[in-house]
Amino acid sequence: MIGVCVSAQIARTEPHNPEAGLGERIAENQRRVFQIAYSVLGNSADAEDAAQEAFLRAYQKFASLREAEKFRPWVNRIVFRLALNRQRDYRRRLARDTAWQVTETPVMVDGAKDAEQLVMLDRLRREIERLPEKLRSVLQLSLVEEMDASDVGAVLGIPAGTVRSRLHTARKLLLEVMK
Amino acid sequence: MKNACEIWKDQLLEAALTGSLTAGLEEHLRTCTICSEELGNIRARKARLDTLLPFVAQRSEPSANFRAQVLAAARAAREGKRARPWRVWRLAGATAVVVVVLMMGLTLQRRTARMIPENELAAAQKLTEWRAPSDGLLVTPGQEILRTMPRLGESYLDVPVKTDEEE
């Protein structure tokens, strides 16, 4: 209810100062948008770039969105697509630049402090990467705070029941491989 | 895990994930210590996974100045857009100036062409027909002979060729 009121207020103030409206929207959505990007990309710098680009795109095309309340799922979709594209580009570059290398470059992980946990988290990320895309997307989005099955389904265009079923399969596969 | 217990593998994973055992698995676990041990291991792995998974996304936050950065970028983009019409007007203005200058040049050129006086035109015509006085000195008698002389393969005599009927 508060969110709707704030959005309505933003819609009223927007024509006079567009950045004021954007500022409110960033405040409401930044944590979730950033986490979506982070769950896909795995590092803060890239996630922040993707989140920033998502907000700018949403801001530039906001006129095409008739209902201000739909901003949340809209920006979720934008950031998820942007993060996936960035990750694909990164993988392509990595495959091209390090084709001669045998060893893998260790991935820096933010948030985890313990060394053993860092190693495990690195391994977990690699296992998630190996999951089929349908399962991986559901898992990555489900790990974001404030994202329930219907939110994840809205981003991926699938029903909430399918999200829950895929999430269960993904967790089962991870449980099997993370010995 | 024994080969015979492979059939319980999936159910063990399900049991660890859902926290509930099927009647069949419960009965098997009463008699199979290996599977009971395996279930314990899977449960431990699940606990570890539950601890780690939030780190994949949740324990991360954007930097403190994230909002300011996005707003600055949005402002820059908006100002860039605003500046764009000026660029268009500037280009249009420059094109108009070039067109006006060209038209003025053409008009002036036409007027200048019309204003040439008759006497100047006559003088220009005379100038084109002028020959240098030394041209006469270059003329030699041999030149006329060379002009009228038959060329190689030609005859001095212009005798018509006889046909068979005339003979």
Boltz contact constraints between the chains, C-beta under 6 A:
constraints:
  - contact:
      token1: [A, 19]
      token2: [B, 71]
      max_distance: 6.0
  - contact:
      token1: [A, 19]
      token2: [B, 74]
      max_distance: 6.0
  - contact:
      token1: [A, 19]
      token2: [B, 75]
      max_distance: 6.0
  - contact:
      token1: [A, 22]
      token2: [B, 74]
      max_distance: 6.0
  - contact:
      token1: [A, 23]
      token2: [B, 71]
      max_distance: 6.0
  - contact:
      token1: [A, 26]
      token2: [B, 67]
      max_distance: 6.0
  - contact:
      token1: [A, 26]
      token2: [B, 70]
      max_distance: 6.0
  - contact:
      token1: [A, 30]
      token2: [B, 62]
      max_distance: 6.0
  - contact:
      token1: [A, 30]
      token2: [B, 66]
      max_distance: 6.0
  - contact:
      token1: [A, 34]
      token2: [B, 62]
      max_distance: 6.0
  - contact:
      token1: [A, 35]
      token2: [B, 57]
      max_distance: 6.0
  - contact:
      token1: [A, 38]
      token2: [B, 57]
      max_distance: 6.0
  - contact:
      token1: [A, 38]
      token2: [B, 60]
      max_distance: 6.0
  - contact:
      token1: [A, 39]
      token2: [B, 56]
      max_distance: 6.0
  - contact:
      token1: [A, 39]
      token2: [B, 57]
      max_distance: 6.0
  - contact:
      token1: [A, 48]
      token2: [B, 62]
      max_distance: 6.0
  - contact:
      token1: [A, 52]
      token2: [B, 70]
      max_distance: 6.0
  - contact:
      token1: [A, 55]
      token2: [B, 70]
      max_distance: 6.0
  - contact:
      token1: [A, 56]
      token2: [B, 73]
      max_distance: 6.0
  - contact:
      token1: [A, 56]
      token2: [B, 74]
      max_distance: 6.0
  - contact:
      token1: [A, 59]
      token2: [B, 74]
      max_distance: 6.0
  - contact:
      token1: [A, 110]
      token2: [B, 60]
      max_distance: 6.0
  - contact:
      token1: [A, 111]
      token2: [B, 55]
      max_distance: 6.0
  - contact:
      token1: [A, 111]
      token2: [B, 59]
      max_distance: 6.0
  - contact:
      token1: [A, 111]
      token2: [B, 60]
      max_distance: 6.0
  - contact:
      token1: [A, 112]
      token2: [B, 55]
      max_distance: 6.0
  - contact:
      token1: [A, 120]
      token2: [B, 52]
      max_distance: 6.0
  - contact:
      token1: [A, 121]
      token2: [B, 52]
      max_distance: 6.0
  - contact:
      token1: [A, 121]
      token2: [B, 55]
      max_distance: 6.0
  - contact:
      token1: [A, 124]
      token2: [B, 52]
      max_distance: 6.0
  - contact:
      token1: [A, 143]
      token2: [B, 53]
      max_distance: 6.0
  - contact:
      token1: [A, 143]
      token2: [B, 56]
      max_distance: 6.0
  - contact:
      token1: [A, 143]
      token2: [B, 57]
      max_distance: 6.0
  - contact:
      token1: [A, 144]
      token2: [B, 57]
      max_distance: 6.0
  - contact:
      token1: [A, 145]
      token2: [B, 58]
      max_distance: 6.0
  - contact:
      token1: [A, 172]
      token2: [B, 13]
      max_distance: 6.0
  - contact:
      token1: [A, 175]
      token2: [B, 13]
      max_distance: 6.0
  - contact:
      token1: [A, 175]
      token2: [B, 45]
      max_distance: 6.0
  - contact:
      token1: [A, 175]
      token2: [B, 46]
      max_distance: 6.0
  - contact:
      token1: [A, 178]
      token2: [B, 45]
      max_distance: 6.0
  - contact:
      token1: [A, 178]
      token2: [B, 49]
      max_distance: 6.0
